[in-house]
Amino acid sequence: MPAGFFMPPSPDSHTLRLTSTVQSAQLVRMTLEEKKAVLVEELTLFPDYSELLEHVMSRGKNAGNLPDDLRIENFEVKGCVAKLWLVPEFREGRCYFSPDAERGAFISLGVATIVCEFYSGAKPEEIVATDMEFLRGHLDLALTQNRRNGLSQVIKSIQHFAQSCLANS
């Protein structure tokens, strides 16, 4: 298992509940291609980057409520503007991700939430095979360079976790 990631001993003893109100069972069951279409449609609803950034911030304001015992260094995403945690979980052959950030870091948490909702519920091989360039194309002009680096680190962390799941299965 790569450093920085934790796999619960068993789904029964430590199943992390996905807490995003936006994330529904239907969204989790969609293929990544279907999620991509929905996400692209969502992100293109905003006529300018300031409105898109406000949308990202609102996603961050409505996300992230990890318990304190999961807001630990092992789950911290390095290279982000704000302190950001990403808790991965592998159960029933699928990966799930829950983000949280320090208080007030709504942009960083919003970006992480979008990425985590996109990948949550996918099989590791799907995650490894999916390129997120489409997301960068929609968000890059709305984000500072430091936040783009954070986005890359979140994606890299998720991809790394999926690769470790493949290696251990």
C-alpha positions as CSV (number, residue, x, y, z in Angstrom):
1,M,0.0,0.0,0.0
2,P,1.5,3.4,-0.9
3,A,2.4,5.8,1.8
4,G,-0.3,8.3,2.5
5,F,-3.2,6.0,1.9
6,F,-5.2,3.9,4.3
7,M,-7.4,1.0,3.5
8,P,-9.9,0.0,6.2
9,P,-9.5,-3.5,7.7
10,S,-12.9,-4.5,6.3
11,P,-15.9,-2.7,4.9
12,D,-18.0,-3.8,7.9
13,S,-15.7,-2.5,10.5
14,H,-14.9,0.9,9.0
15,T,-17.1,2.0,6.1
16,L,-16.8,5.6,5.4
17,R,-20.1,7.2,4.6
18,L,-20.1,9.5,1.6
19,T,-21.6,12.6,2.9
20,S,-22.0,14.9,0.0
21,T,-25.6,15.8,-0.5
22,V,-25.0,16.1,-4.3
23,Q,-23.7,12.6,-4.6
24,S,-26.5,10.2,-5.0
25,A,-26.6,6.5,-5.6
26,Q,-27.5,7.2,-9.2
27,L,-24.4,9.3,-9.7
28,V,-22.2,6.6,-8.2
29,R,-23.6,4.0,-10.5
30,M,-22.9,5.9,-13.7
31,T,-20.0,5.1,-15.8
32,L,-17.1,7.6,-15.9
33,E,-18.1,8.5,-19.5
34,E,-21.7,9.2,-18.4
35,K,-20.4,11.2,-15.4
36,K,-18.1,13.1,-17.8
37,A,-21.0,14.2,-20.0
38,V,-23.0,15.3,-16.9
39,L,-20.0,17.2,-15.5
40,V,-19.2,18.9,-18.8
41,E,-22.8,20.0,-19.1
42,E,-22.8,21.3,-15.5
43,L,-19.6,23.3,-16.0
44,T,-20.7,24.8,-19.3
45,L,-23.8,26.3,-17.7
46,F,-21.8,29.2,-16.5
47,P,-21.2,32.0,-19.0
48,D,-18.1,33.4,-17.4
49,Y,-15.3,32.3,-15.2
50,S,-16.4,34.3,-12.2
51,E,-19.7,32.5,-12.2
52,L,-18.0,29.2,-12.6
53,L,-15.7,30.0,-9.6
54,E,-18.8,30.9,-7.5
55,H,-20.3,27.5,-8.4
56,V,-17.0,25.8,-7.4
57,M,-17.1,27.7,-4.1
58,S,-20.7,26.7,-3.5
59,R,-19.8,23.1,-4.0
60,G,-17.1,23.5,-1.4
61,K,-19.4,25.2,1.1
62,N,-21.8,22.2,0.9
63,A,-19.1,19.5,1.2
64,G,-16.6,18.2,3.6
65,N,-17.4,17.0,7.0
66,L,-14.9,14.3,7.8
67,P,-14.5,13.4,11.5
68,D,-11.4,14.8,13.1
69,D,-9.9,11.3,13.4
70,L,-9.7,11.2,9.6
71,R,-8.2,14.7,9.2
72,I,-4.7,13.3,9.6
73,E,-1.4,13.7,7.8
74,N,-1.8,10.3,6.0
75,F,-4.8,11.7,4.1
76,E,-3.5,15.2,3.5
77,V,-3.1,16.1,-0.2
78,K,0.3,17.8,-0.4
79,G,0.8,20.7,-2.8
80,C,-2.6,22.4,-2.3
81,V,-3.1,26.1,-1.4
82,A,-5.2,25.1,1.6
83,K,-4.9,22.1,3.9
84,L,-7.0,19.4,2.1
85,W,-7.7,15.8,3.1
86,L,-8.8,13.1,0.8
87,V,-9.9,9.8,2.3
88,P,-10.0,6.9,-0.1
89,E,-11.9,3.7,0.4
90,F,-12.0,0.5,-1.6
91,R,-15.0,-1.8,-1.2
92,E,-16.9,-4.3,-3.3
93,G,-14.4,-3.7,-6.1
94,R,-15.0,0.0,-6.4
95,C,-13.2,3.2,-5.1
96,Y,-14.8,5.9,-3.1
97,F,-13.3,9.3,-2.1
98,S,-14.3,11.8,0.5
99,P,-12.6,15.2,0.7
100,D,-12.5,17.9,3.4
101,A,-10.5,21.1,3.8
102,E,-9.5,23.6,6.5
103,R,-12.2,26.0,7.4
104,G,-12.9,28.6,4.7
105,A,-11.1,26.8,1.9
106,F,-14.2,26.7,-0.3
107,I,-12.5,26.8,-3.7
108,S,-10.0,24.0,-2.9
109,L,-12.7,21.9,-1.3
110,G,-15.1,22.6,-4.2
111,V,-12.6,21.4,-6.8
112,A,-11.7,18.3,-4.7
113,T,-15.4,17.6,-4.3
114,I,-16.0,17.7,-8.0
115,V,-13.1,15.4,-8.7
116,C,-14.1,13.0,-5.9
117,E,-17.7,12.8,-7.0
118,F,-16.5,12.1,-10.5
119,Y,-14.3,9.2,-9.5
120,S,-16.4,7.7,-6.6
121,G,-18.0,4.4,-7.4
122,A,-15.7,3.6,-10.3
123,K,-13.6,0.5,-10.6
124,P,-9.8,1.0,-10.2
125,E,-9.1,0.1,-13.8
126,E,-11.6,2.7,-15.0
127,I,-10.0,5.4,-12.8
128,V,-6.5,4.5,-14.1
129,A,-7.7,4.6,-17.7
130,T,-9.6,8.0,-17.5
131,D,-7.9,11.2,-18.3
132,M,-9.1,14.3,-16.6
133,E,-7.9,16.8,-19.2
134,F,-11.5,17.7,-20.0
135,L,-11.9,19.0,-16.5
136,R,-8.7,21.0,-16.6
137,G,-10.0,22.6,-19.8
138,H,-13.1,23.8,-18.1
139,L,-11.5,24.9,-14.8
140,D,-8.0,26.1,-15.6
141,L,-8.9,29.7,-16.6
142,A,-11.0,30.1,-13.4
143,L,-8.3,28.8,-11.1
144,T,-5.0,30.3,-10.0
145,Q,-1.8,28.4,-10.8
146,N,-1.5,27.2,-7.2
147,R,-5.1,25.9,-7.3
148,R,-4.4,24.1,-10.6
149,N,-1.5,22.5,-8.9
150,G,-3.9,21.4,-6.1
151,L,-6.3,20.0,-8.7
152,S,-3.4,18.0,-10.3
153,Q,-2.4,16.7,-6.8
154,V,-6.0,15.5,-6.0
155,I,-6.2,13.7,-9.4
156,K,-2.7,12.2,-8.8
157,S,-3.7,11.0,-5.3
158,I,-6.9,9.3,-6.7
159,Q,-5.0,7.7,-9.6
160,H,-2.3,6.4,-7.2
161,F,-4.9,4.9,-4.9
162,A,-6.6,3.2,-7.8
163,Q,-3.3,1.8,-9.0
164,S,-2.6,0.4,-5.5
165,C,-6.0,-1.2,-5.5
166,L,-5.2,-2.9,-8.8
167,A,-1.8,-4.1,-7.5
168,N,-3.4,-5.6,-4.3
169,S,-6.3,-7.4,-6.1
